[in-house]
Amino acid sequence: YVSEYPYFGTIVGRYANRIKGGRFVLDGVEYVLARNNGPNHLHGGIKGFDKAVWAAEPTTHDGAPALRLRHVSPDGDEGYPGTLTTTVTYVLTDDNALEVHYEAETDRPTIVNLTQHAYFNLAGSRSETILDHEMQIFASRYTPVDETLIPTGELRAVKDTPMDFTTPHRIGARIDQVEGGYDHNYVLDSGGGALAPAARVHDAASGRIMEVHTTEPGLQFYTGNFLDGTIKGKGGRVYPKHAGFCLEAQVFPDSPNNPSFPSPVLRPGEKYTQTTVYRFLTE
């Protein structure tokens, strides 16, 4: 997982997604981060939270079995200010849900944007790709991006575009109209702050359904565009392009450089919190 897989199932941080030019200004001070994705910073840098070995302990959460993970990122780690102490708790519930609860605290002003980078294919071995899955995303706007996948700052309506998943659509129905495939942040209609529906995915062949609820204002929809068949997984199976999709709950990409976007700033005495729930059912 550390050396071969591109963020498969990992916790991504300190800042999930991209930061333009690997730079941001906080309280008048410019911080320089690794440029590990072309000209930009991606998913916390060269050794982000996905490559950290977290301290783990079994626990319970509201009576349900859980696993608590803890990681301390020192001041200056990958260029970020402040010592950040992060706790992530995974909970398995009786209604077939995986809950992910995030908390973080800092001793200096910093930026935080954590997410879960799981890849899903509800068809399992029935299908090599997720293009026949039906996707619904509860967002009427998204953040358009430039050629390096950095948001332009605009919040654009999805209506009458290939980005529109306000009603269920096959992922593959219009993907050819999106350069490179889907790798875009959706502006959730819920606005964030309280646990609310974000997406619903249905694989008709198997009958499997996944529902996503989150407290975050954004959801990155990614269709495994950079998978190329060189990575082997379960049973030696290779993962071609579009073998899985990701739904990454987050604040918006490059928020530190866009004052109009939700703020990722965390200060001493404050607590970063985030909850995302993946619930599974059949029909």
TORVEXRO-189251 format. One record per residue (C-alpha): chain; x, y, z; residue in three letters; residue number from 1. Coordinates in pm, 1 decimal. Each point is the difference from the previous one (the first is absolute). Layout:
<pts>
PT  cadena      east     north        up  residuo  num
PT       A         X         Y         Z      Ala  NUM
...
</pts>
This chain:
<pts>
PT  cadena      east     north        up  residuo  num
PT       A       0.0       0.0       0.0      Tyr    1
PT       A     281.3     241.5      80.9      Val    2
PT       A     203.1     -53.5    -316.3      Ser    3
PT       A    -229.7    -132.8    -271.0      Glu    4
PT       A    -361.6     108.5      26.9      Tyr    5
PT       A    -115.2     355.7     -81.8      Pro    6
PT       A    -169.7      92.3     329.6      Tyr    7
PT       A    -211.2    -320.1       4.9      Phe    8
PT       A    -212.3      13.3     314.8      Gly    9
PT       A     221.8     254.5     172.1      Thr   10
PT       A     -61.2     299.9     221.4      Ile   11
PT       A     122.7     297.6    -202.2      Val   12
PT       A     149.6     311.9     159.9      Gly   13
PT       A     107.9     239.0     122.9      Arg   14
PT       A    -175.6     154.0    -294.5      Tyr   15
PT       A    -199.1    -229.2    -225.8      Ala   16
PT       A      -9.6      95.0    -366.7      Asn   17
PT       A     205.4     271.9    -170.8      Arg   18
PT       A     157.2     329.0     104.8      Ile   19
PT       A     104.7     224.0    -287.5      Lys   20
PT       A     373.5      37.0     -44.3      Gly   21
PT       A      63.9    -172.0     333.0      Gly   22
PT       A     -35.4     333.7     179.0      Arg   23
PT       A    -246.1     173.1     230.2      Phe   24
PT       A      -0.4     305.0     226.5      Val   25
PT       A    -129.7     -16.5     357.4      Leu   26
PT       A       0.5     302.3     229.9      Asp   27
PT       A     236.7     179.6    -236.4      Gly   28
PT       A     257.0    -281.5     -12.4      Val   29
PT       A      59.1    -198.4    -319.2      Glu   30
PT       A      49.1    -374.8      37.3      Tyr   31
PT       A     163.9    -208.7    -271.6      Val   32
PT       A    -103.8    -361.9     -48.8      Leu   33
PT       A     117.7    -280.5    -226.7      Ala   34
PT       A    -104.4      14.5    -363.1      Arg   35
PT       A     -79.4    -366.9     -40.6      Asn   36
PT       A    -270.9      26.6    -266.4      Asn   37
PT       A     139.2     196.1    -291.6      Gly   38
PT       A      24.8     361.5     115.9      Pro   39
PT       A    -230.9     -62.6     297.0      Asn   40
PT       A     -11.5    -157.6     345.1      His   41
PT       A    -217.8    -310.5      36.4      Leu   42
PT       A    -135.1    -197.6     297.5      His   43
PT       A     244.2     124.7     261.4      Gly   44
PT       A     321.6     -29.3    -197.1      Gly   45
PT       A     270.2    -256.2     -57.5      Ile   46
PT       A     -59.2    -170.8     333.9      Lys   47
PT       A    -354.0      90.4      89.6      Gly   48
PT       A    -229.2    -164.7     252.3      Phe   49
PT       A     -56.1    -287.4    -245.7      Asp   50
PT       A     361.0    -112.2      55.4      Lys   51
PT       A       1.5      44.3     378.4      Ala   52
PT       A     -24.4    -300.8     229.9      Val   53
PT       A    -278.2      92.5     239.4      Trp   54
PT       A     -31.2    -119.2     359.3      Ala   55
PT       A    -306.5    -225.5      11.7      Ala   56
PT       A    -218.2    -141.2     275.4      Glu   57
PT       A    -334.0    -183.6       5.7      Pro   58
PT       A    -282.4     186.2     170.3      Thr   59
PT       A    -376.8      50.9     -13.0      Thr   60
PT       A    -212.4     292.5    -114.1      His   61
PT       A    -358.2      20.5     127.1      Asp   62
PT       A      22.6    -371.0      70.9      Gly   63
PT       A     118.8     -93.3    -350.6      Ala   64
PT       A     341.4    -154.7     -75.9      Pro   65
PT       A     253.8     259.0    -104.5      Ala   66
PT       A     366.4      60.8     -73.9      Leu   67
PT       A     169.8     318.3     119.1      Arg   68
PT       A     303.1     128.6    -191.5      Leu   69
PT       A     230.4     276.3     124.0      Arg   70
PT       A     279.4     190.8    -170.5      His   71
PT       A     210.9     297.9     107.9      Val   72
PT       A     138.3     209.6    -285.1      Ser   73
PT       A     283.4     225.1     126.5      Pro   74
PT       A      36.2     371.1     -67.0      Asp   75
PT       A     146.2      48.4    -348.6      Gly   76
PT       A    -100.4    -346.6    -121.4      Asp   77
PT       A     -13.0      22.1    -382.8      Glu   78
PT       A      16.0     377.0      44.7      Gly   79
PT       A    -318.5      38.5     205.6      Tyr   80
PT       A       8.5     216.6     314.7      Pro   81
PT       A     -93.2    -131.3     343.7      Gly   82
PT       A       4.1    -337.2     171.1      Thr   83
PT       A    -323.8    -165.9    -104.6      Leu   84
PT       A    -147.7    -280.8     209.1      Thr   85
PT       A    -256.0    -201.2    -195.5      Thr   86
PT       A    -237.7    -274.8     108.9      Thr   87
PT       A    -211.2    -197.7    -245.8      Val   88
PT       A    -255.1    -255.9     117.4      Thr   89
PT       A    -150.3    -264.4    -228.5      Tyr   90
PT       A    -332.1    -142.1     119.7      Val   91
PT       A    -199.6    -298.4    -132.8      Leu   92
PT       A    -371.8      36.7      71.2      Thr   93
PT       A    -289.3    -245.2       9.0      Asp   94
PT       A    -158.7     162.9    -307.7      Asp   95
PT       A     292.6     -90.2    -229.4      Asn   96
PT       A     175.9     333.6      20.4      Ala   97
PT       A     362.3      98.7      36.0      Leu   98
PT       A      26.6     324.2     195.9      Glu   99
PT       A     321.6     203.2     -12.6      Val  100
PT       A      42.2     262.5     271.6      His  101
PT       A     291.7     245.6     -20.4      Tyr  102
PT       A     139.5     234.4     266.4      Glu  103
PT       A     311.3     218.1      -5.7      Ala  104
PT       A     162.3     265.2     219.8      Glu  105
PT       A     300.0     225.1     -54.7      Thr  106
PT       A     240.5     210.3     206.6      Asp  107
PT       A      46.6     258.6    -278.5      Arg  108
PT       A    -232.6     137.1    -268.0      Pro  109
PT       A      -3.0    -244.4    -291.7      Thr  110
PT       A    -222.2    -142.2    -272.0      Ile  111
PT       A    -175.7    -337.0      16.1      Val  112
PT       A    -204.4    -195.0    -252.6      Asn  113
PT       A     -28.3    -372.4      70.6      Leu  114
PT       A    -182.5    -262.3    -202.8      Thr  115
PT       A     -27.4    -371.5     -70.4      Gln  116
PT       A     135.3    -104.1    -340.1      His  117
PT       A    -171.1    -337.7     -39.7      Ala  118
PT       A     -59.9    -135.4    -350.7      Tyr  119
PT       A    -331.3    -179.0     -51.8      Phe  120
PT       A    -132.9    -241.3    -261.1      Asn  121
PT       A    -338.8    -127.9     110.2      Leu  122
PT       A       1.4    -263.7    -275.1      Ala  123
PT       A     304.0    -171.9     147.7      Gly  124
PT       A     148.5    -245.6    -248.0      Ser  125
PT       A    -307.4      22.8    -225.3      Arg  126
PT       A     136.5     307.1    -177.2      Ser  127
PT       A     346.6     137.8     -68.0      Glu  128
PT       A    -126.9     358.5      14.7      Thr  129
PT       A    -256.7     210.3     181.1      Ile  130
PT       A    -134.9     163.1    -317.8      Leu  131
PT       A    -336.6    -180.6      28.5      Asp  132
PT       A     -59.3     112.6     357.9      His  133
PT       A    -278.1     255.5      45.1      Glu  134
PT       A     124.7     303.9     189.4      Met  135
PT       A    -203.1     267.3     174.0      Gln  136
PT       A     169.9     297.2     167.6      Ile  137
PT       A    -206.1     245.5     202.1      Phe  138
PT       A     166.4     310.0    -140.9      Ala  139
PT       A    -129.2     255.8    -247.1      Ser  140
PT       A     341.5     165.4     -41.3      Arg  141
PT       A     362.3    -100.7     -39.5      Tyr  142
PT       A     338.8     172.4     -11.3      Thr  143
PT       A     139.1      11.8    -357.9      Pro  144
PT       A     374.7     -56.6     -27.7      Val  145
PT       A     292.0     106.2    -217.8      Asp  146
PT       A     226.0    -235.2    -194.4      Glu  147
PT       A     182.5     -98.3     322.2      Thr  148
PT       A    -328.7     -75.9     184.8      Leu  149
PT       A      12.7     314.9     215.0      Ile  150
PT       A    -339.2     171.7      52.5      Pro  151
PT       A     -47.0     324.7    -187.8      Thr  152
PT       A    -195.5     146.8     292.5      Gly  153
PT       A    -334.8     -23.6    -177.3      Glu  154
PT       A    -295.7    -194.8     136.3      Leu  155
PT       A    -173.4    -118.4    -317.5      Arg  156
PT       A    -343.3    -159.0     -38.5      Ala  157
PT       A       3.0    -363.8    -108.4      Val  158
PT       A    -332.1      30.1    -183.9      Lys  159
PT       A      17.2     -91.1    -371.0      Asp  160
PT       A     362.4    -114.9      30.6      Thr  161
PT       A     171.1    -343.9      24.6      Pro  162
PT       A      65.6      88.9     366.4      Met  163
PT       A    -367.5     -31.0      90.6      Asp  164
PT       A     -69.0    -292.2     234.0      Phe  165
PT       A    -292.4     161.4     182.1      Thr  166
PT       A    -201.6    -291.5    -136.2      Thr  167
PT       A     155.9    -347.5     -38.0      Pro  168
PT       A     213.1     -47.1    -311.4      His  169
PT       A     238.4    -268.0    -118.2      Arg  170
PT       A     352.3     114.1      77.0      Ile  171
PT       A     107.4     -95.7    -349.8      Gly  172
PT       A    -288.9     168.3    -180.8      Ala  173
PT       A     174.3     335.7     -42.9      Arg  174
PT       A     352.0     -57.9     127.9      Ile  175
PT       A     142.9      39.1    -350.7      Asp  176
PT       A    -120.8     360.3       7.6      Gln  177
PT       A     214.3      72.2     307.8      Val  178
PT       A     367.4      43.6     -85.2      Glu  179
PT       A     199.1    -260.7     189.9      Gly  180
PT       A    -307.7    -137.3     175.9      Gly  181
PT       A    -168.3     113.1     319.8      Tyr  182
PT       A     237.4     146.6     258.9      Asp  183
PT       A    -205.4     291.6     126.4      His  184
PT       A    -121.6     150.5     324.8      Asn  185
PT       A    -375.8      24.8      39.3      Tyr  186
PT       A    -151.8     277.4     212.9      Val  187
PT       A    -246.7    -193.2     212.1      Leu  188
PT       A    -346.7     150.6      31.2      Asp  189
PT       A       8.6     -69.0     374.1      Ser  190
PT       A     273.2     260.5      46.6      Gly  191
PT       A     179.7    -208.0     261.1      Gly  192
PT       A      -7.4      32.2     377.1      Gly  193
PT       A    -252.1    -277.5      67.6      Ala  194
PT       A     -15.2    -359.9    -115.5      Leu  195
PT       A    -194.2      -0.2    -328.3      Ala  196
PT       A     -35.6    -208.3    -318.4      Pro  197
PT       A     283.4      50.9    -247.2      Ala  198
PT       A     -25.7    -284.6    -252.7      Ala  199
PT       A    -172.4    -326.1     -90.0      Arg  200
PT       A     152.6    -265.7    -224.9      Val  201
PT       A    -181.0    -302.3    -145.3      His  202
PT       A     136.0    -300.3    -187.2      Asp  203
PT       A    -299.7    -154.6    -174.2      Ala  204
PT       A     172.6    -330.2     -82.0      Ala  205
PT       A      68.1     -87.2     362.9      Ser  206
PT       A    -275.2     209.8     158.8      Gly  207
PT       A     253.5     159.1     233.3      Arg  208
PT       A     -47.5     358.3     113.0      Ile  209
PT       A     229.3     234.5     188.3      Met  210
PT       A    -123.2     319.3     164.7      Glu  211
PT       A     239.6     270.2     116.2      Val  212
PT       A     -81.8     253.0     271.8      His  213
PT       A     244.2     263.9     118.8      Thr  214
PT       A      40.3     316.4     203.6      Thr  215
PT       A     232.3     146.9    -265.2      Glu  216
PT       A     -94.7     267.2    -258.0      Pro  217
PT       A     173.8    -170.4    -293.8      Gly  218
PT       A      28.2    -342.8    -160.0      Leu  219
PT       A     275.9     -91.5    -244.9      Gln  220
PT       A    -125.8    -246.7    -261.8      Phe  221
PT       A     289.8    -189.1    -158.1      Tyr  222
PT       A     -30.6    -282.5    -251.0      Thr  223
PT       A     342.7    -164.7      23.9      Gly  224
PT       A     125.7     180.6    -308.9      Asn  225
PT       A     366.4     -64.2      79.8      Phe  226
PT       A     -33.1    -375.5      56.1      Leu  227
PT       A     169.5    -175.7    -291.6      Asp  228
PT       A     -11.8    -373.9      61.7      Gly  229
PT       A     344.9     -24.5     157.1      Thr  230
PT       A    -122.1     -36.2     359.6      Ile  231
PT       A    -105.7    -343.1     124.3      Lys  232
PT       A    -258.3     -42.2     273.4      Gly  233
PT       A    -208.8    -280.5     146.8      Lys  234
PT       A      70.5    -337.0    -156.7      Gly  235
PT       A     256.3     152.7    -232.8      Gly  236
PT       A    -267.2     199.3    -180.6      Arg  237
PT       A     131.1     309.2    -176.2      Val  238
PT       A    -171.5     337.3      22.9      Tyr  239
PT       A     -51.1     169.5    -339.8      Pro  240
PT       A    -113.2     355.8     -58.5      Lys  241
PT       A    -336.9      65.9     169.7      His  242
PT       A      27.5    -317.9     209.2      Ala  243
PT       A    -131.9     190.5     302.4      Gly  244
PT       A    -150.0     331.8     103.6      Phe  245
PT       A      71.2     221.8     298.5      Cys  246
PT       A    -235.9     232.6     187.4      Leu  247
PT       A     223.7     214.2     220.9      Glu  248
PT       A    -179.4     225.0     249.9      Ala  249
PT       A     198.8     320.5      53.5      Gln  250
PT       A      21.6     375.6     -11.2      Val  251
PT       A      68.2     121.6    -352.6      Phe  252
PT       A     334.1     -47.0    -177.9      Pro  253
PT       A     236.6     298.3      31.5      Asp  254
PT       A    -220.0     158.1     267.6      Ser  255
PT       A     303.7     163.8     168.9      Pro  256
PT       A      40.6     214.3    -314.5      Asn  257
PT       A    -370.9      70.6     -54.9      Asn  258
PT       A    -149.4     222.4     272.5      Pro  259
PT       A    -351.8     -62.8    -135.6      Ser  260
PT       A      32.6    -377.8      58.7      Phe  261
PT       A     -68.6    -167.0     338.4      Pro  262
PT       A     291.9      69.0     232.0      Ser  263
PT       A     240.8    -282.5      87.2      Pro  264
PT       A     173.8     203.7     272.7      Val  265
PT       A      35.9    -158.8     344.3      Leu  266
PT       A     128.8     200.2     296.7      Arg  267
PT       A     118.0     -96.5     348.9      Pro  268
PT       A    -293.3     -64.4     231.2      Gly  269
PT       A    -223.2    -106.8    -288.7      Glu  270
PT       A     -83.5    -354.6    -104.2      Lys  271
PT       A     -31.3    -122.8    -356.9      Tyr  272
PT       A    -282.2    -251.4     -31.9      Thr  273
PT       A    -140.0    -189.9    -294.6      Gln  274
PT       A    -230.9    -297.6     -36.7      Thr  275
PT       A     -66.4    -201.0    -314.3      Thr  276
PT       A    -222.8    -308.0     -13.9      Val  277
PT       A       0.3    -266.2    -271.7      Tyr  278
PT       A    -315.6    -210.8      26.4      Arg  279
PT       A     -52.0    -316.5    -205.7      Phe  280
PT       A    -327.0    -169.6     -99.7      Leu  281
PT       A    -154.1    -207.3    -279.1      Thr  282
PT       A    -317.3       4.9    -201.5      Glu  283
</pts>
